[in-house]
Amino acid sequence: MAARARTEEKGPVERLHERIIAGDRGWFFARIAERVTEQRIAKGLSQRQLAELCSTTQSAIARLERGGRPPRIDTLLRIADALDCELVVELEPRKR
């Protein structure tokens, strides 16, 4: 029961961090990372070229693609624009 109480006390940032570390591949940021990689490769771009197109660094693109840290929404919007894609975010009720 104590473990459950600790889980409930965690805020959204802590839960987000745990999901990233756990590498849950079906999860939101993992899916974005996969799609960014797919679209970048389909367009024949290197990580460095994509980074230049969206005013970020190659290391930031690499981090995103391997799920190292969730990107900021403004970075995602620039990446989507550089890849000629729409960024779609959906909210769905949790399955319990």
TIFILO-841365 format. One record per residue: residue number from 0; y, z, x of N, C-alpha, C, CB in turn. Coordinates in Angstrom, 2 decimals. Glycine has a CB too. Example, Ala and Ser with C-alpha at 12.3 -4.5 7.8 and 13.67 -1.06 7.14 Angstrom:
// residues 2
resi->0&n.yy->-5.69&n.zz->7.80&n.xx->13.19&ca.yy->-4.50&ca.zz->7.80&ca.xx->12.30&c.yy->-3.30&c.zz->7.80&c.xx->13.20&cb.yy->-4.47&cb.zz->9.05&cb.xx->11.31
resi->1&n.yy->-2.25&n.zz->7.08&n.xx->12.85&ca.yy->-1.06&ca.zz->7.14&ca.xx->13.67&c.yy->0.03&c.zz->7.87&c.xx->12.90&cb.yy->-0.60&cb.zz->5.72&cb.xx->14.08
This chain:
// residues 96
resi->0&n.yy->-1.19&n.zz->0.00&n.xx->0.82&ca.yy->0.00&ca.zz->0.00&ca.xx->0.00&c.yy->1.26&c.zz->0.00&c.xx->0.86&cb.yy->0.00&cb.zz->1.20&cb.xx->-0.93
resi->1&n.yy->1.20&n.zz->0.67&n.xx->2.01&ca.yy->2.37&ca.zz->0.72&ca.xx->2.90&c.yy->2.73&c.zz->-0.67&c.xx->3.40&cb.yy->2.10&cb.zz->1.65&cb.xx->4.08
resi->2&n.yy->1.71&n.zz->-1.48&n.xx->3.71&ca.yy->1.97&ca.zz->-2.85&ca.xx->4.17&c.yy->2.67&c.zz->-3.65&c.xx->3.09&cb.yy->0.67&cb.zz->-3.55&cb.xx->4.58
resi->3&n.yy->2.27&n.zz->-3.47&n.xx->1.84&ca.yy->2.89&ca.zz->-4.17&ca.xx->0.73&c.yy->4.36&c.zz->-3.76&c.xx->0.59&cb.yy->2.14&cb.zz->-3.89&cb.xx->-0.57
resi->4&n.yy->4.65&n.zz->-2.49&n.xx->0.74&ca.yy->6.03&ca.zz->-2.00&ca.xx->0.65&c.yy->6.88&c.zz->-2.61&c.xx->1.75&cb.yy->6.07&cb.zz->-0.46&cb.xx->0.73
resi->5&n.yy->6.31&n.zz->-2.70&n.xx->2.97&ca.yy->7.07&ca.zz->-3.30&ca.xx->4.07&c.yy->7.35&c.zz->-4.77&c.xx->3.80&cb.yy->6.32&cb.zz->-3.15&cb.xx->5.39
resi->6&n.yy->6.40&n.zz->-5.48&n.xx->3.22&ca.yy->6.58&ca.zz->-6.90&ca.xx->2.90&c.yy->7.67&c.zz->-7.07&c.xx->1.87&cb.yy->5.27&cb.zz->-7.51&cb.xx->2.38
resi->7&n.yy->7.70&n.zz->-6.21&n.xx->0.87&ca.yy->8.71&ca.zz->-6.31&ca.xx->-0.19&c.yy->10.09&c.zz->-5.97&c.xx->0.33&cb.yy->8.35&cb.zz->-5.38&cb.xx->-1.35
resi->8&n.yy->10.18&n.zz->-5.16&n.xx->1.39&ca.yy->11.47&ca.zz->-4.79&ca.xx->1.95&c.yy->12.09&c.zz->-5.90&c.xx->2.80&cb.yy->11.33&cb.zz->-3.54&cb.xx->2.78
resi->9&n.yy->11.29&n.zz->-6.84&n.xx->3.21&ca.yy->11.78&ca.zz->-7.92&ca.xx->4.08&c.yy->12.71&c.zz->-8.82&c.xx->3.30&cb.yy->10.61&cb.zz->-8.74&cb.xx->4.67
resi->10&n.yy->13.76&n.zz->-9.22&n.xx->3.97&ca.yy->14.71&ca.zz->-10.14&ca.xx->3.36&c.yy->14.27&c.zz->-11.57&c.xx->3.52&cb.yy->16.08&cb.zz->-9.94&cb.xx->3.95
resi->11&n.yy->15.03&n.zz->-12.50&n.xx->2.95&ca.yy->14.65&ca.zz->-13.91&ca.xx->3.01&c.yy->14.58&c.zz->-14.45&c.xx->4.43&cb.yy->15.62&cb.zz->-14.72&cb.xx->2.22
resi->12&n.yy->15.44&n.zz->-13.98&n.xx->5.31&ca.yy->15.43&ca.zz->-14.49&ca.xx->6.69&c.yy->14.15&c.zz->-14.06&c.xx->7.40&cb.yy->16.67&cb.zz->-13.99&cb.xx->7.47
resi->13&n.yy->13.75&n.zz->-12.80&n.xx->7.20&ca.yy->12.51&ca.zz->-12.33&ca.xx->7.82&c.yy->11.30&c.zz->-13.07&c.xx->7.27&cb.yy->12.35&cb.zz->-10.82&cb.xx->7.59
resi->14&n.yy->11.26&n.zz->-13.30&n.xx->5.95&ca.yy->10.15&ca.zz->-14.04&ca.xx->5.36&c.yy->10.13&c.zz->-15.48&c.xx->5.87&cb.yy->10.24&cb.zz->-14.03&cb.xx->3.83
resi->15&n.yy->11.32&n.zz->-16.08&n.xx->6.00&ca.yy->11.43&ca.zz->-17.43&ca.xx->6.54&c.yy->10.88&c.zz->-17.48&c.xx->7.96&cb.yy->12.90&cb.zz->-17.90&cb.xx->6.51
resi->16&n.yy->11.28&n.zz->-16.53&n.xx->8.78&ca.yy->10.82&ca.zz->-16.48&ca.xx->10.17&c.yy->9.30&c.zz->-16.34&c.xx->10.24&cb.yy->11.49&cb.zz->-15.31&cb.xx->10.91
resi->17&n.yy->8.72&n.zz->-15.50&n.xx->9.39&ca.yy->7.27&ca.zz->-15.33&ca.xx->9.38&c.yy->6.56&c.zz->-16.63&c.xx->9.02&cb.yy->6.87&cb.zz->-14.23&cb.xx->8.40
resi->18&n.yy->7.09&n.zz->-17.36&n.xx->8.07&ca.yy->6.45&ca.zz->-18.61&ca.xx->7.66&c.yy->6.51&c.zz->-19.64&c.xx->8.78&cb.yy->7.12&cb.zz->-19.17&cb.xx->6.41
resi->19&n.yy->7.63&n.zz->-19.66&n.xx->9.50&ca.yy->7.76&ca.zz->-20.60&ca.xx->10.61&c.yy->6.74&c.zz->-20.26&c.xx->11.69&cb.yy->9.20&cb.zz->-20.58&cb.xx->11.19
resi->20&n.yy->6.66&n.zz->-18.98&n.xx->12.05&ca.yy->5.72&ca.zz->-18.54&ca.xx->13.08&c.yy->4.28&c.zz->-18.82&c.xx->12.65&cb.yy->5.92&cb.zz->-17.05&cb.xx->13.39
resi->21&n.yy->3.98&n.zz->-18.59&n.xx->11.38&ca.yy->2.62&ca.zz->-18.79&ca.xx->10.88&c.yy->2.21&c.zz->-20.25&c.xx->10.89&cb.yy->2.50&cb.zz->-18.23&cb.xx->9.47
resi->22&n.yy->3.17&n.zz->-21.15&n.xx->10.90&ca.yy->2.86&ca.zz->-22.57&ca.xx->10.95&c.yy->2.22&c.zz->-23.10&c.xx->9.68&cb.yy->1.97&cb.zz->-22.85&cb.xx->12.11
resi->23&n.yy->2.60&n.zz->-22.56&n.xx->8.56&ca.yy->2.05&ca.zz->-23.01&ca.xx->7.28&c.yy->2.47&c.zz->-24.46&c.xx->7.05&cb.yy->2.54&cb.zz->-22.10&cb.xx->6.10
resi->24&n.yy->1.54&n.zz->-25.41&n.xx->7.32&ca.yy->1.88&ca.zz->-26.83&ca.xx->7.32&c.yy->2.26&c.zz->-27.37&c.xx->5.95&cb.yy->0.72&cb.zz->-27.62&cb.xx->7.86
resi->25&n.yy->1.90&n.zz->-26.70&n.xx->4.88&ca.yy->2.28&ca.zz->-27.18&ca.xx->3.56&c.yy->3.65&c.zz->-26.71&c.xx->3.16&cb.yy->1.28&cb.zz->-26.73&cb.xx->2.55
resi->26&n.yy->4.28&n.zz->-25.98&n.xx->3.99&ca.yy->5.54&ca.zz->-25.35&ca.xx->3.65&c.yy->6.73&c.zz->-26.28&c.xx->3.87&cb.yy->5.71&cb.zz->-24.08&cb.xx->4.46
resi->27&n.yy->7.81&n.zz->-25.97&n.xx->3.26&ca.yy->9.01&ca.zz->-26.79&ca.xx->3.19&c.yy->9.48&c.zz->-27.36&c.xx->4.53&cb.yy->10.11&cb.zz->-25.99&cb.xx->2.59
resi->28&n.yy->9.78&n.zz->-26.52&n.xx->5.51&ca.yy->10.32&ca.zz->-27.02&ca.xx->6.77&c.yy->9.29&c.zz->-27.81&c.xx->7.56&cb.yy->10.83&cb.zz->-25.86&cb.xx->7.61
resi->29&n.yy->8.03&n.zz->-27.44&n.xx->7.44&ca.yy->6.99&ca.zz->-28.20&ca.xx->8.12&c.yy->6.94&c.zz->-29.62&c.xx->7.56&cb.yy->5.61&cb.zz->-27.51&cb.xx->7.96
resi->30&n.yy->7.08&n.zz->-29.74&n.xx->6.26&ca.yy->7.06&ca.zz->-31.06&ca.xx->5.63&c.yy->8.28&c.zz->-31.88&c.xx->6.06&cb.yy->7.03&cb.zz->-30.93&cb.xx->4.09
resi->31&n.yy->9.42&n.zz->-31.25&n.xx->6.14&ca.yy->10.62&ca.zz->-31.96&ca.xx->6.62&c.yy->10.40&c.zz->-32.43&c.xx->8.05&cb.yy->11.88&cb.zz->-31.04&cb.xx->6.53
resi->32&n.yy->9.84&n.zz->-31.57&n.xx->8.89&ca.yy->9.59&ca.zz->-31.93&ca.xx->10.28&c.yy->8.68&c.zz->-33.15&c.xx->10.36&cb.yy->8.97&cb.zz->-30.75&cb.xx->11.06
resi->33&n.yy->7.64&n.zz->-33.15&n.xx->9.55&ca.yy->6.71&ca.zz->-34.29&ca.xx->9.53&c.yy->7.42&c.zz->-35.56&c.xx->9.10&cb.yy->5.54&cb.zz->-34.01&cb.xx->8.60
resi->34&n.yy->8.22&n.zz->-35.46&n.xx->8.06&ca.yy->8.92&ca.zz->-36.64&ca.xx->7.53&c.yy->9.96&c.zz->-37.16&c.xx->8.52&cb.yy->9.59&cb.zz->-36.32&cb.xx->6.19
resi->35&n.yy->10.67&n.zz->-36.27&n.xx->9.18&ca.yy->11.66&ca.zz->-36.70&ca.xx->10.19&c.yy->10.94&c.zz->-37.47&c.xx->11.29&cb.yy->12.43&cb.zz->-35.48&cb.xx->10.79
resi->36&n.yy->9.83&n.zz->-36.93&n.xx->11.77&ca.yy->9.08&ca.zz->-37.59&ca.xx->12.82&c.yy->8.58&c.zz->-38.97&c.xx->12.36&cb.yy->7.89&cb.zz->-36.72&cb.xx->13.26
resi->37&n.yy->8.01&n.zz->-39.01&n.xx->11.17&ca.yy->7.51&ca.zz->-40.29&ca.xx->10.63&c.yy->8.63&c.zz->-41.32&c.xx->10.52&cb.yy->6.87&cb.zz->-40.07&cb.xx->9.25
resi->38&n.yy->9.74&n.zz->-40.93&n.xx->9.96&ca.yy->10.85&ca.zz->-41.86&ca.xx->9.76&c.yy->11.46&c.zz->-42.29&c.xx->11.08&cb.yy->11.93&cb.zz->-41.23&cb.xx->8.87
resi->39&n.yy->11.58&n.zz->-41.35&n.xx->12.02&ca.yy->12.15&ca.zz->-41.69&ca.xx->13.34&c.yy->11.27&c.zz->-42.73&c.xx->14.03&cb.yy->12.27&cb.zz->-40.42&cb.xx->14.23
resi->40&n.yy->9.97&n.zz->-42.50&n.xx->14.01&ca.yy->9.04&ca.zz->-43.44&ca.xx->14.65&c.yy->9.05&c.zz->-44.79&c.xx->13.93&cb.yy->7.62&cb.zz->-42.85&cb.xx->14.68
resi->41&n.yy->9.07&n.zz->-44.76&n.xx->12.60&ca.yy->9.09&ca.zz->-46.00&ca.xx->11.82&c.yy->10.33&c.zz->-46.84&c.xx->12.15&cb.yy->9.06&cb.zz->-45.68&cb.xx->10.32
resi->42&n.yy->11.43&n.zz->-46.18&n.xx->12.47&ca.yy->12.66&ca.zz->-46.89&ca.xx->12.81&c.yy->12.72&c.zz->-47.24&c.xx->14.29&cb.yy->13.87&cb.zz->-46.05&cb.xx->12.42
resi->43&n.yy->11.69&n.zz->-46.84&n.xx->15.06&ca.yy->11.65&ca.zz->-47.16&ca.xx->16.48&c.yy->12.65&c.zz->-46.40&c.xx->17.32&cb.yy->11.88&cb.zz->-48.62&cb.xx->16.66
resi->44&n.yy->12.99&n.zz->-45.19&n.xx->16.88&ca.yy->13.97&ca.zz->-44.37&ca.xx->17.60&c.yy->13.28&c.zz->-43.31&c.xx->18.44&cb.yy->14.95&cb.zz->-43.73&cb.xx->16.62
resi->45&n.yy->13.84&n.zz->-43.04&n.xx->19.59&ca.yy->13.40&ca.zz->-41.89&ca.xx->20.38&c.yy->14.10&c.zz->-40.65&c.xx->19.84&cb.yy->13.70&cb.zz->-42.10&cb.xx->21.92
resi->46&n.yy->13.64&n.zz->-39.49&n.xx->20.24&ca.yy->14.33&ca.zz->-38.26&ca.xx->19.83&c.yy->15.77&c.zz->-38.27&c.xx->20.33&cb.yy->13.59&cb.zz->-37.02&cb.xx->20.38
resi->47&n.yy->15.96&n.zz->-38.76&n.xx->21.53&ca.yy->17.33&ca.zz->-38.81&ca.xx->22.10&c.yy->18.23&c.zz->-39.74&c.xx->21.30&cb.yy->17.28&cb.zz->-39.26&cb.xx->23.58
resi->48&n.yy->17.71&n.zz->-40.89&n.xx->20.91&ca.yy->18.51&ca.zz->-41.84&ca.xx->20.11&c.yy->18.88&c.zz->-41.24&c.xx->18.76&cb.yy->17.75&cb.zz->-43.16&cb.xx->19.91
resi->49&n.yy->17.91&n.zz->-40.60&n.xx->18.10&ca.yy->18.22&ca.zz->-39.96&ca.xx->16.82&c.yy->19.26&c.zz->-38.87&c.xx->17.00&cb.yy->16.95&cb.zz->-39.38&cb.xx->16.19
resi->50&n.yy->19.11&n.zz->-38.09&n.xx->18.05&ca.yy->20.07&ca.zz->-37.02&ca.xx->18.33&c.yy->21.49&c.zz->-37.58&c.xx->18.49&cb.yy->19.67&cb.zz->-36.26&cb.xx->19.60
resi->51&n.yy->21.61&n.zz->-38.68&n.xx->19.21&ca.yy->22.92&ca.zz->-39.30&ca.xx->19.40&c.yy->23.51&c.zz->-39.78&c.xx->18.08&cb.yy->22.82&cb.zz->-40.47&cb.xx->20.40
resi->52&n.yy->22.66&n.zz->-40.33&n.xx->17.22&ca.yy->23.13&ca.zz->-40.83&ca.xx->15.92&c.yy->23.64&c.zz->-39.72&c.xx->15.00&cb.yy->22.01&cb.zz->-41.58&cb.xx->15.23
resi->53&n.yy->23.10&n.zz->-38.52&n.xx->15.18&ca.yy->23.53&ca.zz->-37.44&ca.xx->14.28&c.yy->24.26&c.zz->-36.31&c.xx->15.02&cb.yy->22.32&cb.zz->-36.86&cb.xx->13.55
resi->54&n.yy->24.79&n.zz->-36.62&n.xx->16.17&ca.yy->25.64&ca.zz->-35.68&ca.xx->16.93&c.yy->24.98&c.zz->-34.33&c.xx->17.19&cb.yy->26.93&cb.zz->-35.46&cb.xx->16.20
resi->55&n.yy->23.75&n.zz->-34.40&n.xx->17.68&ca.yy->23.06&ca.zz->-33.18&ca.xx->18.08&c.yy->22.37&c.zz->-33.47&c.xx->19.40&cb.yy->22.04&cb.zz->-32.69&cb.xx->16.99
resi->56&n.yy->21.49&n.zz->-32.60&n.xx->19.82&ca.yy->20.82&ca.zz->-32.79&ca.xx->21.10&c.yy->19.36&c.zz->-33.20&c.xx->20.90&cb.yy->20.89&cb.zz->-31.51&cb.xx->21.93
resi->57&n.yy->18.80&n.zz->-33.81&n.xx->21.92&ca.yy->17.38&ca.zz->-34.17&ca.xx->21.88&c.yy->16.53&c.zz->-32.93&c.xx->21.70&cb.yy->16.97&cb.zz->-34.93&cb.xx->23.16
resi->58&n.yy->16.91&n.zz->-31.84&n.xx->22.35&ca.yy->16.11&ca.zz->-30.62&ca.xx->22.23&c.yy->16.14&c.zz->-30.07&c.xx->20.80&cb.yy->16.63&cb.zz->-29.55&cb.xx->23.21
resi->59&n.yy->17.25&n.zz->-30.25&n.xx->20.09&ca.yy->17.32&ca.zz->-29.81&ca.xx->18.69&c.yy->16.37&c.zz->-30.64&c.xx->17.82&cb.yy->18.77&cb.zz->-29.92&cb.xx->18.15
resi->60&n.yy->16.30&n.zz->-31.94&n.xx->18.08&ca.yy->15.38&ca.zz->-32.80&ca.xx->17.33&c.yy->13.94&c.zz->-32.42&c.xx->17.66&cb.yy->15.63&cb.zz->-34.31&cb.xx->17.66
resi->61&n.yy->13.64&n.zz->-32.18&n.xx->18.93&ca.yy->12.29&ca.zz->-31.78&ca.xx->19.33&c.yy->11.89&c.zz->-30.46&c.xx->18.67&cb.yy->12.19&cb.zz->-31.66&cb.xx->20.85
resi->62&n.yy->12.82&n.zz->-29.50&n.xx->18.65&ca.yy->12.57&ca.zz->-28.20&ca.xx->18.01&c.yy->12.27&c.zz->-28.38&c.xx->16.53&cb.yy->13.77&cb.zz->-27.27&cb.xx->18.20
resi->63&n.yy->13.07&n.zz->-29.21&n.xx->15.86&ca.yy->12.85&ca.zz->-29.48&ca.xx->14.44&c.yy->11.48&c.zz->-30.10&c.xx->14.23&cb.yy->13.95&cb.zz->-30.40&cb.xx->13.89
resi->64&n.yy->11.14&n.zz->-31.11&n.xx->15.02&ca.yy->9.88&ca.zz->-31.83&ca.xx->14.83&c.yy->8.65&c.zz->-30.97&c.xx->15.09&cb.yy->9.85&cb.zz->-33.03&cb.xx->15.75
resi->65&n.yy->8.77&n.zz->-29.98&n.xx->15.94&ca.yy->7.60&ca.zz->-29.11&ca.xx->16.17&c.yy->7.68&c.zz->-27.84&c.xx->15.32&cb.yy->7.50&cb.zz->-28.74&cb.xx->17.66
resi->66&n.yy->8.70&n.zz->-27.73&n.xx->14.48&ca.yy->8.81&ca.zz->-26.59&ca.xx->13.59&c.yy->9.26&c.zz->-25.31&c.xx->14.27&cb.yy->7.52&cb.zz->-26.35&cb.xx->12.92
resi->67&n.yy->9.95&n.zz->-25.46&n.xx->15.38&ca.yy->10.38&ca.zz->-24.29&ca.xx->16.14&c.yy->11.40&c.zz->-23.42&c.xx->15.46&cb.yy->10.93&cb.zz->-24.72&cb.xx->17.42
resi->68&n.yy->12.29&n.zz->-24.01&n.xx->14.72&ca.yy->13.33&ca.zz->-23.25&ca.xx->14.03&c.yy->13.84&c.zz->-24.13&c.xx->12.90&cb.yy->14.49&cb.zz->-22.83&cb.xx->15.01
resi->69&n.yy->14.11&n.zz->-23.53&n.xx->11.74&ca.yy->14.63&ca.zz->-24.37&ca.xx->10.65&c.yy->16.02&c.zz->-24.89&c.xx->10.98&cb.yy->14.66&cb.zz->-23.57&cb.xx->9.33
resi->70&n.yy->16.26&n.zz->-26.16&n.xx->10.71&ca.yy->17.57&ca.zz->-26.74&ca.xx->11.00&c.yy->18.60&c.zz->-26.32&c.xx->9.96&cb.yy->17.48&cb.zz->-28.26&cb.xx->11.05
resi->71&n.yy->19.84&n.zz->-26.38&n.xx->10.35&ca.yy->20.93&ca.zz->-26.12&ca.xx->9.40&c.yy->21.00&c.zz->-27.28&c.xx->8.42&cb.yy->22.30&cb.zz->-25.92&cb.xx->10.13
resi->72&n.yy->21.49&n.zz->-27.01&n.xx->7.23&ca.yy->21.54&ca.zz->-28.04&ca.xx->6.19&c.yy->22.45&c.zz->-29.19&c.xx->6.61&cb.yy->22.03&cb.zz->-27.43&cb.xx->4.86
resi->73&n.yy->23.55&n.zz->-28.91&n.xx->7.30&ca.yy->24.42&ca.zz->-30.00&ca.xx->7.73&c.yy->23.72&c.zz->-30.89&c.xx->8.76&cb.yy->25.73&cb.zz->-29.44&cb.xx->8.32
resi->74&n.yy->22.88&n.zz->-30.30&n.xx->9.59&ca.yy->22.11&ca.zz->-31.10&ca.xx->10.55&c.yy->21.10&c.zz->-31.96&c.xx->9.81&cb.yy->21.39&cb.zz->-30.19&cb.xx->11.57
resi->75&n.yy->20.42&n.zz->-31.39&n.xx->8.81&ca.yy->19.47&ca.zz->-32.17&ca.xx->8.02&c.yy->20.15&c.zz->-33.33&c.xx->7.31&cb.yy->18.79&cb.zz->-31.28&cb.xx->6.99
resi->76&n.yy->21.34&n.zz->-33.10&n.xx->6.80&ca.yy->22.08&ca.zz->-34.18&ca.xx->6.12&c.yy->22.44&c.zz->-35.29&c.xx->7.10&cb.yy->23.36&cb.zz->-33.62&cb.xx->5.48
resi->77&n.yy->22.85&n.zz->-34.94&n.xx->8.31&ca.yy->23.17&ca.zz->-35.96&ca.xx->9.32&c.yy->21.91&c.zz->-36.72&c.xx->9.75&cb.yy->23.83&cb.zz->-35.31&cb.xx->10.55
resi->78&n.yy->20.80&n.zz->-36.01&n.xx->9.88&ca.yy->19.54&ca.zz->-36.66&ca.xx->10.25&c.yy->19.12&c.zz->-37.62&c.xx->9.14&cb.yy->18.43&cb.zz->-35.61&cb.xx->10.51
resi->79&n.yy->19.18&n.zz->-37.17&n.xx->7.89&ca.yy->18.82&ca.zz->-38.04&ca.xx->6.77&c.yy->19.69&c.zz->-39.29&c.xx->6.76&cb.yy->18.97&cb.zz->-37.28&cb.xx->5.42
resi->80&n.yy->20.98&n.zz->-39.12&n.xx->6.99&ca.yy->21.90&ca.zz->-40.26&ca.xx->7.03&c.yy->21.54&c.zz->-41.21&c.xx->8.17&cb.yy->23.35&cb.zz->-39.78&cb.xx->7.17
resi->81&n.yy->21.26&n.zz->-40.66&n.xx->9.33&ca.yy->20.91&ca.zz->-41.49&ca.xx->10.50&c.yy->19.61&c.zz->-42.25&c.xx->10.27&cb.yy->20.79&cb.zz->-40.62&cb.xx->11.75
resi->82&n.yy->18.71&n.zz->-41.67&n.xx->9.48&ca.yy->17.43&ca.zz->-42.32&ca.xx->9.20&c.yy->17.47&c.zz->-43.14&c.xx->7.91&cb.yy->16.33&cb.zz->-41.29&cb.xx->9.10
resi->83&n.yy->18.66&n.zz->-43.27&n.xx->7.32&ca.yy->18.85&ca.zz->-44.00&ca.xx->6.07&c.yy->17.92&c.zz->-43.47&c.xx->4.98&cb.yy->18.61&cb.zz->-45.51&cb.xx->6.30
resi->84&n.yy->17.92&n.zz->-42.14&n.xx->4.84&ca.yy->17.07&ca.zz->-41.46&ca.xx->3.85&c.yy->17.93&c.zz->-40.52&c.xx->3.00&cb.yy->15.93&cb.zz->-40.66&cb.xx->4.56
resi->85&n.yy->17.38&n.zz->-40.16&n.xx->1.86&ca.yy->17.98&ca.zz->-39.13&ca.xx->1.01&c.yy->17.32&c.zz->-37.80&c.xx->1.34&cb.yy->17.82&cb.zz->-39.48&cb.xx->-0.51
resi->86&n.yy->18.10&n.zz->-36.74&n.xx->1.40&ca.yy->17.55&ca.zz->-35.40&ca.xx->1.57&c.yy->17.39&c.zz->-34.82&c.xx->0.17&cb.yy->18.48&cb.zz->-34.50&cb.xx->2.48
resi->87&n.yy->16.16&n.zz->-34.50&n.xx->-0.19&ca.yy->15.86&ca.zz->-33.98&ca.xx->-1.52&c.yy->15.29&c.zz->-32.57&c.xx->-1.37&cb.yy->14.86&cb.zz->-34.91&cb.xx->-2.28
resi->88&n.yy->15.90&n.zz->-31.64&n.xx->-2.08&ca.yy->15.43&ca.zz->-30.25&ca.xx->-2.08&c.yy->15.13&c.zz->-29.89&c.xx->-3.53&cb.yy->16.49&cb.zz->-29.27&cb.xx->-1.45
resi->89&n.yy->13.98&n.zz->-29.31&n.xx->-3.76&ca.yy->13.58&ca.zz->-28.96&ca.xx->-5.12&c.yy->13.25&c.zz->-27.48&c.xx->-5.20&cb.yy->12.39&cb.zz->-29.80&cb.xx->-5.58
resi->90&n.yy->13.53&n.zz->-26.89&n.xx->-6.35&ca.yy->13.12&ca.zz->-25.52&ca.xx->-6.62&c.yy->12.04&c.zz->-25.57&c.xx->-7.69&cb.yy->14.33&cb.zz->-24.63&cb.xx->-7.06
resi->91&n.yy->10.94&n.zz->-24.93&n.xx->-7.42&ca.yy->9.83&ca.zz->-24.89&ca.xx->-8.37&c.yy->9.42&c.zz->-23.45&c.xx->-8.56&cb.yy->8.62&cb.zz->-25.76&cb.xx->-7.89
resi->92&n.yy->9.00&n.zz->-23.09&n.xx->-9.77&ca.yy->8.52&ca.zz->-21.71&ca.xx->-9.97&c.yy->7.34&c.zz->-21.42&c.xx->-9.04&cb.yy->8.11&cb.zz->-21.48&cb.xx->-11.45
resi->93&n.yy->7.28&n.zz->-20.19&n.xx->-8.56&ca.yy->6.18&ca.zz->-19.79&ca.xx->-7.70&c.yy->4.88&c.zz->-19.75&c.xx->-8.48&cb.yy->6.45&cb.zz->-18.44&cb.xx->-7.06
resi->94&n.yy->3.83&n.zz->-20.12&n.xx->-7.81&ca.yy->2.50&ca.zz->-20.01&ca.xx->-8.40&c.yy->1.93&c.zz->-18.66&c.xx->-8.01&cb.yy->1.57&cb.zz->-21.17&cb.xx->-7.94
resi->95&n.yy->1.59&n.zz->-17.89&n.xx->-8.96&ca.yy->1.08&ca.zz->-16.54&ca.xx->-8.67&c.yy->-0.38&c.zz->-16.43&c.xx->-8.91&cb.yy->1.79&cb.zz->-15.49&cb.xx->-9.49
